[in-house]
Amino acid sequence: MTKFKGIAASDGIAIASAFRLTEPDLSFNKETIKDSDAEIARLNQAIEVSKQELRTIQQRTLKDLGRHEAEVFKAHIAILSDPELLKRIKTMIETRHVNAEYALKNVSDSYIQIFNSMTDNDYLKQRSTDIKDVMKRVLSHLLGVPLSDPALIDHQVIIIAHDLTPSDTAQFVPNYVKGIVSDMGGRTSHSAIMSRTMEIPAVVGFQGSLADIKDGDPVIVDGLTGNVIVKPTADERQAYHEKQRQYQQRNEQLGAFRNAATTSSDGKHPIIAANIGTLDDLQAAIDNGAEGIGLFRTEFLYMDSDKLPSEEAQFNVYKTVVQKMAGKPVIFRTADIGGDKDLPYLHTPHEANPFLGYRAIRMSLDQPDVFRTQLRALIRASAFGNLSIMFPMIATVTEFKHAKRIFEDERTKLVAKDIPVGNIKLGIMVEVPAAALLADQFANVVDFMSIGTNDLIQYVMAADRGNRRISYLYQPYNPAVLRLIKSVIDACHDNGTPAYMCGEMAGDQKAIPILVGMGLNEFSMSATSILKSRALIKELDSREMVTLANKTVSLASTSQQVLKYVHQALEKP
């Protein structure tokens, strides 16, 4: 028996034999060609076949997993339609008289190198993976070498791979692919997100040598802890079969919490809401008993289009969401675009550090026509349900007041035209440390605050959440992070302002007891985390959790000490 460690990327326990997903031999020689036109025609043919394959995968993913998961393949098709990229490849063939394989690899590698150098940007590093995935497909057609086809697996296996592309993951059949182990990736990679959607246990960032795992080796994947056990003993197998049974039983029992109110053991009623970005996500939130939508990411409406979405198109989506939630609260975040979420039709300049650049509310205030269109759509939709608006990336009170003035101006114009509008609450995302430090001032002017921990943690710790080398710094349990979060919640409560959270931390089972103790009013999380979080809160006494929260911010100096306090607080007497 050999035990390895990695990053727990998708919950669950898997026990099956190893299946090594090997890379095809796509090696080639640089060649001098005489007929550039014929070579470009060969390239065009390979690109067209690749596009057709990607459209097929996109449609299947849309049907099996949903729109959000299928978006990555739309992006892959867009890469193969990028005029600048294709121009560079074809120009190299024409001017340097090289074969299509060489030109394709040379140009794509230069793009990949640029994206990989942006170590502070998880989104752009993921773009590097996307380009690599797409170009591998085109190269395979140029060489006539078939790619490995995970869809052909016909027995229960644990996939062992150096890196998994979204194309690979989308073709997995959950009945046969029981678990995943990969060298590369993190919890935010496309493949990890897809694994969670497909409910396949996964461990990424494998901290060993995959060469030690042979085809057919019995393997246990613990997606709860990040453990991978190769050639387990009989006792280990038995123990994990029992752990697997308990996990499955627990999931079945969670169904009882689907339509229940979220109530702590001493009668406190925090709200558990869902984070969504599409109408497909909305159904999953409803099915899992969300008490509201704590974050609707409106930027997906912009990213899913080759032009700015019209007011009417936005209105129809927003209206549908609030109507389907039937009076439950829905918070729409205005578009968090720009910087890392570059939209070609907005012609935003390239930035070396987009996470700290021209994005979100900064872009909205700088392009008021785009902002006003979205606000009008939201204000009109408010007549059909319980709608609130949240501004992202707010750093100063002045920014919020500026955004509020624009909102009030548009609302006044609509009312003057006798267009029905609802009572809309305005809030901010607290993700910039400056906003957290000025929480007492914001609490006097906003209707609510929602703590966006994904960005807040990396800004506080100066640690990119996608950088595996410094993952030890990106910790929601760091006392510095907890102190800042508590100060925001305290400032809200001192002013009678509700405090919400919409980052991944809100669904973290180790963080929830602390947040209950801090008095967080709403926990907004992925739909798959709702039931287990509701069940956990039901077991908590908020008075005891207050003691826990105070200990974590006053006595602990490390994340390990915080987790120790959490463990002690949850131990049954």
Secondary structure as UniProt FT lines:
FT   STRAND          2..5
FT   STRAND          7..10
FT   STRAND          13..20
FT   HELIX           36..64
FT   HELIX           67..79
FT   TURN            80..81
FT   HELIX           83..96
FT   HELIX           100..117
FT   TURN            119..120
FT   HELIX           122..143
FT   HELIX           150..152
FT   STRAND          157..161
FT   HELIX           166..170
FT   TURN            174..176
FT   STRAND          177..182
FT   TURN            187..188
FT   HELIX           190..198
FT   STRAND          202..204
FT   HELIX           210..212
FT   TURN            215..216
FT   STRAND          218..222
FT   TURN            223..226
FT   STRAND          227..230
FT   HELIX           234..254
FT   HELIX           255..257
FT   TURN            258..259
FT   TURN            265..266
FT   STRAND          271..276
FT   HELIX           279..287
FT   TURN            288..289
FT   STRAND          293..297
FT   HELIX           299..303
FT   HELIX           311..324
FT   TURN            325..327
FT   STRAND          330..333
FT   TURN            339..340
FT   HELIX           344..346
FT   HELIX           354..356
FT   HELIX           360..366
FT   HELIX           368..381
FT   HELIX           382..384
FT   STRAND          387..391
FT   HELIX           397..416
FT   TURN            417..418
FT   STRAND          425..430
FT   HELIX           433..437
FT   HELIX           439..442
FT   TURN            443..445
FT   STRAND          448..451
FT   HELIX           453..461
FT   TURN            465..466
FT   HELIX           468..470
FT   TURN            471..473
FT   TURN            476..477
FT   HELIX           479..494
FT   TURN            495..496
FT   STRAND          499..501
FT   HELIX           504..507
FT   TURN            509..511
FT   HELIX           512..518
FT   STRAND          522..525
FT   HELIX           527..529
FT   HELIX           530..539
FT   HELIX           542..554
FT   HELIX           559..570
//
